[in-house]
Structures are given as C-alpha cells and as structure tokens.
C-alpha cells in the first residue's frame, strides 16, 4: 500500500524546519545558531542581527563544516558567528 501511495501522490511527511537556536548577545549583536540536517550530518549555519540606524539588519551564513551531532553543530555555529562579528563587524550588512 505504501508503494501505491507514493506512486499516486500519497502524502509524505514534510521535513522538519531547522531548529532556531536561542539568541545570544555578543558585542552589540544578537547571534543565533541554526544548523540544519544535510546527508545525515548537521551543517554549520546561523544568523547575526543588529539594529543599525533604527533598522534591524540580518546576516545569514552557511558554512561547509558538518557535524555528527546537533549540539556540536550549534556550538560551532555560535563560534563561527562570533568570528564573523570580530572580523567583519557592521561591514557584513553592506
């Protein structure tokens, strides 16, 4: 029966949205880890936000690094976000 459902357009479960990490304040920025699952691993990804001249700016990043566990990916994503802030500062929003 499962074969017939997939053959004739039966419903399949939608993929789960990526987990949104808790916001972390860092040097006036708000960073959030948002790793996602890719080929059985978790991909390094996140968001860096800051209010600039009354406008909320956002920089999303995805890196090639992958991790076996969500916790490792989350920790590394936060670390990578801090590194981006330290190296680029507000230039990341240009």
C-alpha positions as CSV (number, residue, x, y, z in Angstrom):
1,X,0.0,0.0,0.0
2,X,2.8,2.4,0.8
3,X,4.2,1.9,-2.7
4,X,0.8,2.9,-4.2
5,X,0.5,6.0,-2.1
6,X,3.9,7.2,-3.2
7,X,3.2,6.3,-6.8
8,X,-0.1,8.1,-6.9
9,X,0.7,11.2,-4.9
10,X,0.0,10.0,-1.3
11,X,1.0,12.3,1.4
12,X,4.5,12.2,2.8
13,X,5.7,13.9,6.0
14,X,7.1,17.3,5.4
15,X,10.7,17.8,6.5
16,X,11.0,19.4,9.9
17,X,12.1,23.1,9.9
18,X,15.6,23.8,11.1
19,X,15.8,24.3,14.8
20,X,16.1,28.0,15.8
21,X,18.7,28.5,18.5
22,X,18.4,30.6,21.5
23,X,19.6,34.2,20.9
24,X,23.0,35.0,22.3
25,X,24.2,38.6,22.8
26,X,27.7,39.3,21.6
27,X,29.4,42.8,21.2
28,X,26.1,44.5,20.4
29,X,24.9,41.8,18.0
30,X,22.4,39.0,18.5
31,X,23.5,35.7,17.2
32,X,21.5,32.5,16.7
33,X,22.8,29.1,15.6
34,X,20.5,27.5,13.0
35,X,22.3,24.3,11.9
36,X,20.3,22.0,9.6
37,X,20.5,18.4,8.7
38,X,22.2,17.5,5.4
39,X,23.1,14.0,4.4
40,X,22.9,12.6,7.9
41,X,25.1,15.4,9.3
42,X,24.4,18.8,10.7
43,X,25.6,21.8,8.6
44,X,27.1,24.9,10.3
45,X,24.6,27.8,9.9
46,X,23.2,30.8,11.7
47,X,22.0,34.4,11.8
48,X,23.7,37.5,13.1
49,X,21.4,40.5,13.8
50,X,21.9,44.1,14.8
51,X,19.8,47.3,14.9
52,X,21.6,49.9,12.7
53,X,20.1,53.4,12.5
54,X,16.7,52.1,13.7
55,X,16.6,49.3,11.1
56,X,17.0,45.6,12.1
57,X,19.8,44.2,9.9
58,X,20.3,40.5,9.4
59,X,23.2,38.4,8.0
60,X,22.6,34.7,7.4
61,X,25.6,32.4,7.0
62,X,26.1,28.7,6.0
63,X,29.5,27.1,6.1
64,X,30.8,23.8,4.7
65,X,31.6,22.4,8.1
66,X,29.4,19.4,9.1
67,X,29.0,17.7,12.5
68,X,27.7,14.4,13.7
69,X,25.5,15.9,16.5
70,X,23.2,18.9,16.7
71,X,24.9,20.1,19.9
72,X,28.3,20.2,18.2
73,X,26.9,22.0,15.2
74,X,25.1,24.5,17.4
75,X,28.3,25.2,19.4
76,X,30.4,25.6,16.3
77,X,27.8,27.8,14.6
78,X,27.9,30.2,17.5
79,X,31.7,30.2,17.5
80,X,31.7,30.9,13.7
81,X,29.2,33.8,14.2
82,X,31.5,35.4,16.9
83,X,34.4,35.1,14.4
84,X,32.4,36.8,11.7
85,X,31.5,39.6,14.0
86,X,35.1,40.0,15.1
87,X,36.4,40.0,11.6
88,X,33.7,41.9,9.7
89,X,31.7,44.0,12.2
90,X,29.0,46.1,10.5
91,X,30.6,45.5,7.1
92,X,28.7,42.2,6.9
93,X,25.5,44.2,6.3
94,X,26.7,46.1,3.3
